Amino acid sequence: MTMVQLRLVQGWFTVCATARLAPGRGVAALLPDGRQAAVFTDRRGRTYAIDNRDPFTGAYVLSRGLLGSTPEGRPYVASPLLKHRFDLETGVCLDDETQTVQTYLTGRSSWF
């Protein structure tokens, strides 16, 4: 079974089985320090993880956002509340560059 992992300061953190991620839909993961991450996979099978907290509202909802991409091909998630778009690779808000969310390096591991 292949697992999705996030790179944290203290090492790799296993989130869930890759098969549990549906392309275009996110899941929220509770991290060991109490924060939340929003984890996504796209139609190509690439995984992304960003902070789940929308900096504009303070609500933990980014995992419920819609995935899309810019005309240049940059993947983003649009917040379900105010529709601000966050780049999934950099965390920068595409609609207000003064706001960002943390991004996490993702990886996969095989568990037998």
Secondary structure, DSSP 8 states (H G I E B T S, - for coil): -EEEEEEETTEEEEEEEGGG--TT-EEEEE-TTS-EEEEEE-TTS-EEEEESB-TTT--B-GGGSEEEE-TT--EEEE-TTT--EEETTT-BBSS-TT-B--EE-EEEEE--
